[in-house]
Amino acid sequence: MNRKFASLIDGLEANGKELVKQVARLSGAEILTPPAPNEWSIHQALAHLRDTEKFVFLYRTQRILKEVNPKVPSFDQEAYHREHYTSTQPLKTVLKEFLQARRKLVALLRKTSDKDWARFAVHPQYGNISLEWLATHCYNHTLEHMVQVGTVYENKLLEKTKT
């Protein structure tokens, strides 16, 4: 497999694990408290990350690899969150389900050929989305939420130095 694709797969595997490590540095209150009005708590963001991993990234990857140019639907994260989010779901369960979906995605991508990376799905908003774009977007999406977790931790450290 092309080094670029192998590196991206390794990155997906690593940043999923790193996210879980970063979350472990936070208290229950920090995980459940939104950082600002009208923002999601870390718990909500992680549930969203889990849901997009399962119902967007893994689903679309499976379709791209099985079908020729499948049409994939948009994912309305706000609507899905309103209809499915449960604040009482244990964080441990959310993270476990996220990692399970990430492992499936990584395993699927490790079986691909270089030619597979040019395969694509047709998205109503973005047009043709290649497997390479999708995997890159997944990687960056995880990083985006890692920044949220990291920011909460940074603020925790700042508060410690004030007391």
N, C-alpha and C positions, 0 to 999 in steps of 0.2 A: 504494500500500500504506500502511496505517496506520503512523504514525511509530513507535509502540511496537514493532510487529513489525519494522520496518526497523532500528530501533536494536538490537533483540535479535540480529538477523542480523549486523549490523556488529560487535556485541560478540563473537559466536561466532567470526567471522573474525579479529578482533584478538586474542582471548585465546589462540587456537591458536598464532598467530605469536609472541606474547609468551612463552608457555611454552617454546618452542624457544630463544628468546633467553636466558631465565633458565637453562636447562639448560647452555648453552654456558659459563657462568661456573664450572661445577664441573669438578673433575678426574675422571679415570677411577675412581680409588679412592673418591671421594665419591659417585659415581654407583652403584658396585657394593656399597658397604658399607651394610648396614642401620643406621639411626640408633639403634636400640635393639633389644634382644632381642624376638623375635616381631613385628617390624615389617618391612614390605617395604622393600627398597632403592629408590632412585630409579629404577633400571633396571626393577625389577619393577613399580613404580607406573606407569611410562610404558608398559610393555607392557600392563598392565591398562587404562590410558587408551586406548591404541590399540584394544584388543579391544572395549571397551565402545563406542567411537566407531563401529566397523564393525558389530558384531553386536548392538548394543542401539539406539543412537540413530539411526544411518542406517537400519538394518533396520526399526525401528518407524515411522520417518517415512515411509519408502517404503510400508509397509503402510497407514498411516493415509490417505495421499493416494490410494492405488489402490483401497482396499476400504472397504466400509461397516462401521464398528465391528468391525474384525478383533480376534480374540482373539490376544493375544501372550503368549508364555511368559515366566516369570520367568527371570532370568539368575543362576545361581549362580557368582558371581565366584571364590569360593575353589576350587570344583571345577574350573572352567574353567582357572584358573591352575595348579592341580596337574597337570592333564592336558596343557596346551599350552605352559606357560612354558619358555623355553630361555634360560639365562643367557649362552650364547655368541652369541646373536643380536646383531649389531652395533647399537649405539645409533642410529647413523645410519639404519639400516633401520627400526627401530622408529619413530623420529620421522618419517621419510619416509612410512611407511604411515599414521601418525596424521594427518599433514597432508593426505594424499590423501583419506582418508575425511572429514575436516573440510571440504575443498573441495567434495566431492560433496554433503555435507549442506547447506552454505551455498548452493550452486547450486540445489539442490532447493527450499530455503526461499525463495529470491529469486523463484521462479516461482509462488509461492502467491498466492491472493487472500485478502482479509480473512476471507472466509467459511470458507476452509480451516482457519484457526486454531482454530475451534471443533470441528473434526472430532476424533474420538477413537478410541482402541483400548481394548479391555477387558483389563485386567491382573489375574491371579489374586490378587495381594496388594493392589494400590492401587485396583482398580475401574476406572472410566473415566478414562483419561489423555488429555487433549487435546494437540493439537499444540503449543499454547502452553506447556503444562506441560512437555512433553517437551523442547522447545528450551530452556526456562528451566533445567530440571534438568541438561541437557547443559552449559550455560554454567557453572552452579554447580559441577558435577562437575570441570570443568577448573580452576576457581578453587581448589577443595579441593586438587588435586594441585600447583598452583602454590605454594600455601602450604608444602607439603612441601619443594619445591625451594628456596623462599625461606628456610625455616628452616635447611636444610643450609648455604646460603650465609651466612646470618647467623652461624651457629656457626663457620664458616671465618674470618669476619672477627674474631670474638671471639678465636679462637685466635691469629690474627696479632698482636693487640695484647698478648698475654701473653708473647710471645717477645721 
